[in-house]
Amino acid sequence: MIFLNNKEKIEKIKFIDSKDFYVVADFDRTITQGNSDGTWAVFANLNELGEEYTKKRTDLYNYYRPIEINQNISLEQKSQEMTKWWNSHINLFYEFGLKEENITNSFKKCTLKYRDGAKEFLKAMKKLYVPVIIMSAGIGNIIEEFLNRENDYYDNIKVLSNFILFENGLIKGIDGKAIHTFNKNIIELDNVTKEKIKNRKNILLLGDGIGDLRMISEEDKERAVTVGFLEEKIEENLEYFNKNFDIVITNRGSFDELNNILKIY
């Protein structure tokens, strides 16, 4: 189902020139399907790092994921807990010796796949010269590998995510601080990308969680149409999503449905 919560904004974007907006999008369960592997999950689902890694990773997920999606916990507290989760998972990569080849191997059987219409959306944004900033709390190496394999890593796309650094094929570290659900923001963008978007007054924000709204500033939300893909605990979270997103799409909705509303390509 689709819920339209700010019809004034939605009508406005239909008349915006493609030169006057840019896209800020989450990746896992936004550009990809709601039942697709997350970029953190691919190693566990393929048993790339062994059964003990998979067990420890699953224990972390089962503990922290309910905190992440609990609307009764403050964003500040969630942010602290997410930092602990991300760092704990990264430590597992060190403990079990993540190799660069594990990333390549992860594409042999993983179920990472586009949300319906997302591939066409990216192609349309390329054709219209609209900058697309993929801002993900996932693993940037896997996102880039996925886009390259799909032949969709266009020059208008910038990926801001957790990039694993390797030395002699073995994990060396993470490039910068860990980016989690509640601390990712375009303020972290490089100057080249900031220059590309600075004169574009409008934003299309796409995410699957309340934390994704923090990808842009409170001030920028006034000029953004925000879209929330709600895939988990729909009845429990729908009211909260409708209060915070201009458009809410449930039940594995597609980008085609979104474009039927916005008519931007």
C-alpha positions in Angstrom: 0.0 0.0 0.0 1.0 3.6 -0.5 0.3 6.4 2.0 0.6 10.1 0.9 1.2 12.2 3.9 2.2 15.6 2.4 0.3 16.1 -0.9 1.6 19.7 -1.2 5.2 18.6 -1.3 4.4 15.7 -3.6 2.6 17.9 -6.1 5.5 20.4 -6.0 8.2 17.9 -7.0 6.3 16.9 -10.1 7.1 20.4 -11.6 10.7 20.5 -10.5 13.4 20.5 -13.2 15.8 17.6 -13.1 18.6 20.1 -12.8 17.2 21.3 -9.5 17.1 18.2 -7.3 19.3 15.3 -6.2 18.7 11.9 -4.6 19.8 10.7 -1.2 19.1 7.0 -0.8 19.7 4.2 1.7 20.8 0.9 0.1 19.8 -2.2 2.1 16.0 -2.7 1.9 15.6 0.6 0.0 17.4 0.2 -3.3 17.4 -3.6 -2.6 14.3 -5.7 -1.9 13.0 -6.0 1.6 13.7 -9.7 1.7 17.1 -9.3 0.1 20.4 -10.1 1.9 21.7 -7.1 3.7 25.3 -6.2 3.0 26.4 -7.2 6.5 24.5 -10.5 6.2 26.1 -12.0 3.0 29.1 -13.5 4.7 26.9 -15.3 7.3 24.3 -16.5 4.9 27.1 -18.1 2.7 29.1 -19.3 5.7 32.1 -17.5 4.3 33.8 -17.1 7.7 32.7 -20.3 9.3 29.9 -21.4 11.7 31.3 -19.7 14.8 31.4 -16.3 13.0 27.8 -16.9 11.8 26.6 -17.7 15.4 28.3 -14.7 16.9 27.0 -12.4 14.2 23.5 -13.8 14.6 23.7 -13.2 18.4 24.6 -9.6 17.8 21.7 -9.2 15.3 19.2 -10.7 17.7 20.2 -8.4 20.5 20.6 -5.1 18.7 18.1 -5.3 15.8 15.1 -5.0 18.2 16.7 -1.9 19.7 17.2 -0.4 16.2 13.5 -0.6 15.2 12.0 0.1 18.6 10.2 3.4 18.3 10.0 3.8 22.1 13.8 4.2 22.5 15.3 7.7 21.9 17.5 8.3 18.8 20.4 9.3 21.0 20.3 6.0 22.9 19.8 4.1 19.7 22.8 5.8 18.2 25.0 4.7 21.2 23.8 1.1 20.9 24.3 1.1 17.1 27.9 2.2 17.6 28.4 -0.8 19.9 26.8 -3.1 17.4 28.8 -1.9 14.4 32.1 -2.0 16.2 31.4 -5.4 17.6 30.6 -6.8 14.1 33.8 -5.2 12.7 35.8 -6.9 15.5 34.4 -10.2 14.3 35.9 -9.5 10.9 39.3 -9.2 12.6 38.7 -12.2 14.8 37.8 -14.5 11.9 40.2 -13.0 9.3 38.0 -11.5 6.7 39.7 -11.7 3.3 39.2 -9.6 0.2 38.3 -12.8 -1.7 35.3 -13.3 0.7 33.7 -10.3 -0.9 34.0 -11.8 -4.4 32.8 -15.1 -3.1 29.8 -13.6 -1.5 28.3 -12.9 -4.9 28.2 -16.5 -5.9 25.1 -17.4 -4.0 23.8 -14.4 -2.1 20.3 -13.1 -2.6 21.3 -9.4 -2.9 18.8 -8.0 -5.5 17.2 -4.8 -6.6 13.8 -3.6 -5.4 11.5 -3.8 -8.4 12.1 -0.8 -10.6 15.3 0.4 -8.8 17.6 -0.5 -11.7 15.4 1.5 -14.0 15.3 4.4 -11.5 19.1 4.5 -11.4 19.3 4.5 -15.2 16.8 7.3 -15.4 18.7 9.4 -12.9 21.8 8.9 -15.0 20.0 10.0 -18.1 18.7 13.1 -16.4 22.1 13.9 -14.8 20.6 13.8 -11.3 23.2 13.2 -8.6 22.5 10.0 -6.6 24.1 9.8 -3.1 23.9 6.3 -1.7 24.3 6.7 2.0 24.5 3.3 3.6 25.3 1.9 7.1 26.2 -1.3 5.2 29.5 -2.4 3.6 30.6 -0.1 0.8 32.8 -2.7 -0.9 29.8 -4.9 -1.5 27.6 -2.1 -2.7 30.2 -1.0 -5.2 30.7 -4.6 -6.3 27.0 -5.1 -6.7 26.6 -1.9 -8.8 29.6 -2.8 -11.0 28.2 -6.3 -11.6 24.9 -4.9 -12.6 26.6 -2.3 -14.9 24.9 0.5 -12.9 27.8 2.2 -11.2 27.3 5.4 -13.1 29.4 8.6 -12.7 26.5 10.4 -11.1 26.5 8.0 -8.2 28.4 8.5 -5.0 28.6 5.8 -2.3 29.1 6.9 1.3 29.4 3.8 3.5 31.7 1.6 5.5 34.6 0.6 3.3 36.8 -2.2 4.5 40.5 -1.7 3.8 42.7 -4.7 2.9 46.4 -5.3 3.0 47.8 -8.3 1.1 44.2 -9.6 0.8 43.5 -9.5 4.6 41.4 -6.9 6.5 43.5 -4.0 7.6 40.8 -1.7 9.0 37.8 0.5 8.2 38.1 3.7 6.2 37.1 6.3 8.7 34.6 5.9 11.6 31.9 3.3 11.5 28.8 4.6 9.8 25.6 3.2 11.4 21.9 3.8 11.0 21.7 6.9 13.1 24.9 8.8 12.3 25.0 8.8 8.5 24.7 12.3 7.1 25.6 14.2 3.9 27.8 16.5 6.0 30.4 13.7 5.6 30.4 14.0 1.8 33.6 14.9 -0.1 33.9 18.4 -1.5 33.6 17.3 -5.1 30.1 15.8 -4.4 29.1 18.8 -2.3 30.0 21.1 -5.2 27.7 19.0 -7.5 24.7 19.4 -5.3 25.1 22.8 -3.8 22.9 24.7 -6.3 20.2 22.0 -6.4 17.4 23.2 -4.1 15.3 20.1 -3.8 15.9 16.6 -2.5 14.3 13.2 -2.9 15.2 11.1 0.2 14.6 7.3 0.1 15.0 5.1 3.2 13.6 2.1 5.1 13.9 3.4 8.6 13.4 6.5 10.7 17.2 6.9 11.1 17.4 7.5 7.3 15.8 10.8 7.8 19.0 11.9 9.5 20.9 11.6 6.3 20.0 15.3 5.7 19.7 18.2 8.2 16.5 19.3 9.8 16.7 22.5 7.7 17.0 20.5 4.5 13.9 18.4 5.3 11.8 21.5 4.4 13.0 21.1 0.8 12.9 17.3 0.6 10.3 14.8 -0.3 10.9 11.9 2.0 9.9 8.3 1.1 9.9 5.4 3.6 9.8 1.8 2.4 8.2 0.0 5.4 9.0 -3.7 5.3 9.2 -4.9 8.9 6.5 -4.9 11.7 4.2 -2.9 9.4 1.2 -2.6 11.7 3.4 -1.6 14.7 5.4 1.0 12.8 3.0 2.4 10.2 1.7 5.3 12.3 5.2 6.4 13.2 6.3 6.2 9.6 3.3 8.2 8.4 4.1 10.9 10.9 7.7 11.2 9.7 7.7 10.4 5.9 5.9 12.3 3.2 5.3 9.0 1.4 5.2 5.5 2.9 5.2 2.4 0.7 4.6 -1.0 2.3 4.7 -4.6 1.2 7.7 -4.6 -1.0 6.5 -1.7 -3.1 8.4 -0.8 -6.2 10.1 2.3 -7.7 7.6 2.1 -10.5 4.8 2.8 -8.0 6.8 5.7 -6.6 7.3 7.2 -10.0 3.6 6.9 -10.7 3.1 9.3 -7.9 6.1 11.7 -8.5 6.4 11.5 -12.3 10.0 12.6 -12.2 11.2 10.3 -15.0 
